[in-house]
Amino acid sequence: NQLQTIGIAAANTWGLFLLVLLLGYGLVEIPRSHWNGAKRGYLLMKTYFKAAKLMTEKADAEENLEDIMEEVCKVSESIKYNHPLRKCVDTILKKCPTEYQERMGRNMDDYEDFDERQNSYPSEKSLAKLHKQVIYSVQRHRRTQVQWQMLLEQAFYLEDVAKNESSATRQFVHTFHSQEPENKIIQYFYTPTVEWYWECLLRPWFYRVLAVVLATFSVIVVWSECTFFSTKPVLSLFAVFIQLAEKTYNYIYIEMACFLTIFFLSICVYSTVFRIRVFNYYYLASHHQTDAYSLLFSGMLFCRLTPPLCLNFLGLTHMDATISHKNTQPTAYTSIMGSMRVLSFIADGFYIYYPMLVVILCIATYFSLGTRCLNLLGFQQFMGDSEMTSDLIDEGKELIRREKRKRQRQEEGENRRREWKERYGNRDDSTRNRAVHTDQKESSFSETNANRSLSKYTRSNDRTERDRIELLQDAEPLDFNADSVNDDPLESDSGRYQPGGRYLSMSRSKI
């Protein structure tokens, strides 16, 4: 009957092992990150460092995408339209970027038939592998591009803050205007003066106060993790707060205390999951750039961490009967998940003493022992006293400066085109209308001349035709004794032309 409880205990044991590792890192790193958030110079140097590392990853992603696209192009050229595997190639082409699809479409000759005797074609298994590589390379390239743009915005913002700190007008001036339209209500209240006071004066102090509050919570959690097994006297501060509220039946206070405790523990644990990078393959990226495998890995990790987190909270507040050793009404968690008393060596040993290791993990995180070990192994980490860190900061600073000049040139070009259009737009329109009117007059005049010349050439062509008819007829010699001679006998309306081809004189000669 207790088989389900044994399985749940094993899962919670594994989850508690991960929970303490992640909790020890978050309890120190979260307050320290907010304290460093008040240091503009520190944040700017770290942003330069990230830019240098991200540029390397970005260049690697672009080269990988180029190599994969070349292979796809070769496969697309070899497999023609009437090949049985052409539908598989079309599926791969749909996953490629638009510019590569257009380039491959121009170089593809579908009118050629395939010949199985002469050419060797890839198998369906190799096409499936190529399809997987295309999806991964395209997603990686897009992710690095988005991360690079976000990092540029952050670097420009920090540089603007550093410049505006010494501003005499006390108005925040941005180097680049935001591309996204701002809300009019926020723009009305959040004026440049208000923005300067918040960014340059109030925000650093707000981060320092928040860091002190979070550090106080971290100290309370560490103390409670090391003393929650003591029931007489009660040393866990969270248990003390809950028991004091129980005596006065202040349920609102109990709910608020439980909510804040679970909320802080969840932030410390889950924020560490967002920073985990497993061989640069499993990690969560912002702006919806996380791939499906990383989402599944992170979701599985969250599911494993949530039950032991709830169990740890019950232990800190002495609501678990295993810790308090009281015959109280079981909680909803205990009624569903079962009691740990079934396995005594876990309930009385690992479950109680293992959370004390959080103290060692907090000390290691405070002195950045993990960062130093990764740096020695060749993984570049941000360390202020390292020569490699200084080189990467200088490289990132130059990259940010180059991108800044590039964006400034683009904005200057757009401003010049906008000013030219505003200044000469009406004149260009009147000139264009005048040119159109002149063209219409010229076209009508040319049409008139053309009609005149056409009529002239038509009459001359008719006369030439009549001369040709006259030469072809069997004409009789003219009578020179006639009273008058018609220049054009064919144009005579008296009907003197006869089918025999003879011309008659106007009157007979008098002898």
Secondary structure by P-SEA (a helix, b strand, c coil): caaaaaaaaaaaaaaaaaaaaaaaaaacaaaaaaaacccaaaaaaaaaaaaaaaaaaaaaaaaaaaaaaaaaaaaaaaccccccaaaaaaaaaaaccaaaaaaaaaaccccbbbbcccbbbbcaaaaaaaaaaaaaaaaaaaaaaaaaaaaaaaaaaaaaaaaaccccccbbbbcccccccccaaaaaaacaaaaaaaacccaaaaaaaaaaaaaaaaaaaaaaaaccccccccccaaaaaaaaaaaacaaaaaaaaaaaaaaaaaaaaaaaaaaccccccccccccccccaaaaaaaaaaaaaaaaaaaaaaaaaacccccccccccccccccccccccccccccccccccccccaaaaaaaaaaaaaaaaaaaaacccccccccaaaaaaaaaaaaaaaaaaaaaaaaaaaaaaaaaaaaacaaaaaaaaaaaaaaaaaaaaaaaaaaaaaaaaaaaaaaaaaaaaaaaaccccccccccccccccccccccccccccccccccccccc
